[in-house]
Amino acid sequence: MKNNNISVVLACDNNYVVLLAALLKSIEMNHVDNSIVDIYIVDDKISKANKSKLEQSLSLDKMNLIWLKMTDIIPKDINLPIVNNAYPINTYIRLLIPYIVPKDVEKAIFMDVDMIMLDDITNLWAIDIGKFVIGAASDTIGPITKTIGNGIENYKELGLNPDEKYFNAGLQIIDIKKWLEQDITRKTINAINENKKYASLGDQYGLNIALIGNWFEIDRLWNCFSVNEDPKPKLIHYFHRKPIYKTYAYNYRDEFYNYLNQTKWVNFKPIGASSRYLKKVNNIIQKLKFKFLK
């Protein structure tokens, strides 16, 4: 039987659980439709205390939190690629969504946790992506919209059309069946492994190669970067510096704290830049451990 609930997949570690709290609160508060939202949270060592704090921050009358341990959901026959960047391993979870959600789930939304929702998630869920594997928004900063030509450095060597559109992988509406049929996970991993010199953006690099010409472009207001100045975004993506840091200097800071202050993190104080750099160092260490254990 088909699962008619809205399915959302997120991945988070203990350092970013405060971002997750604001995101989930924003989804809850803007969801006026009566549909149930299943939130699959891939848990990358989130503490029990923070899990409890998160659950106490939400009403959960139309939202189910489904916890999944990251160490349990990576298929044994899939080796995640390790590239030279400071992003955590959990960024690759978006490649594994068809293997994570139950088999009766035909569609899923993936979201980075450094986002807040300003519209009803039902409206995002209702977008028809037609024949395509995913729906996503073009990677747009101000007036500049990336193409394959300036998003994939070695596009010539790969024989790719530089004029094809390039998407940001932080928000995706995924057709599970089409993804599996076209083996997008392995195609993406292969693209990264075969081009590590150019794959500093990891999964986003690989996905844009694996899905070139095979994704539906949704309104960029569904993935509005915090450096932009759109007056009425539907979703804000704090894609670079996060508003939890004292050094945050981009837009939409008040919008973030509006939701965070309605959670158990109401007294949260922005943290220093040193914490940000320590997180990056820890990400690199964890990736080296992961590589060693593979």
BELKANOR-V887052 format. One record per backbone hydrogen bond with DSSP energy under -1.0 kcal/mol. NH is the residue of the N-H (numbers start at 1). CO is the residue of the C=O. If there is no record, write none. Layout:
# BELKANOR-V887052
nh=(NH & NH)
co=(CO & CO)
This chain:
# BELKANOR-V887052
nh=(3 & 6 & 8 & 9 & 10 & 12 & 20 & 21 & 22 & 23 & 24 & 25 & 26 & 27 & 28 & 29 & 30 & 32 & 37 & 38 & 39 & 40 & 41 & 42 & 43 & 44 & 51 & 52 & 53 & 54 & 55 & 56 & 57 & 64 & 66 & 68 & 70 & 72 & 78 & 85 & 91 & 92 & 93 & 95 & 96 & 99 & 100 & 101 & 105 & 108 & 109 & 110 & 111 & 112 & 115 & 116 & 118 & 123 & 125 & 126 & 127 & 132 & 133 & 135 & 136 & 139 & 140 & 141 & 144 & 146 & 148 & 149 & 151 & 152 & 155 & 158 & 159 & 160 & 164 & 166 & 168 & 172 & 173 & 174 & 175 & 176 & 179 & 180 & 181 & 182 & 183 & 184 & 187 & 188 & 189 & 190 & 191 & 192 & 193 & 194 & 195 & 198 & 202 & 204 & 206 & 207 & 208 & 209 & 210 & 211 & 212 & 214 & 216 & 218 & 222 & 223 & 224 & 226 & 228 & 234 & 235 & 236 & 237 & 238 & 239 & 245 & 246 & 248 & 251 & 256 & 257 & 258 & 259 & 260 & 261 & 262 & 263 & 266 & 268 & 271 & 277 & 278 & 279 & 280 & 281 & 282 & 283 & 284 & 285 & 286 & 287 & 288 & 289 & 290 & 291 & 292 & 293 & 294)
co=(104 & 36 & 38 & 109 & 40 & 42 & 16 & 17 & 18 & 19 & 20 & 21 & 22 & 23 & 24 & 25 & 26 & 30 & 62 & 6 & 64 & 8 & 66 & 10 & 68 & 12 & 47 & 48 & 49 & 50 & 51 & 52 & 54 & 37 & 39 & 41 & 43 & 69 & 75 & 83 & 88 & 89 & 90 & 92 & 93 & 96 & 97 & 97 & 102 & 174 & 7 & 172 & 9 & 170 & 113 & 236 & 234 & 120 & 121 & 122 & 124 & 129 & 214 & 173 & 216 & 166 & 138 & 144 & 141 & 139 & 164 & 162 & 147 & 148 & 152 & 154 & 156 & 155 & 161 & 146 & 137 & 110 & 135 & 108 & 133 & 106 & 175 & 176 & 177 & 178 & 180 & 179 & 183 & 184 & 185 & 186 & 187 & 188 & 189 & 190 & 192 & 195 & 199 & 201 & 202 & 203 & 204 & 205 & 206 & 207 & 209 & 211 & 134 & 136 & 219 & 220 & 235 & 237 & 225 & 221 & 221 & 116 & 224 & 114 & 237 & 242 & 271 & 245 & 226 & 252 & 253 & 254 & 255 & 256 & 257 & 259 & 260 & 263 & 265 & 244 & 273 & 274 & 275 & 276 & 277 & 278 & 279 & 280 & 281 & 282 & 283 & 284 & 285 & 286 & 287 & 288 & 289 & 290)
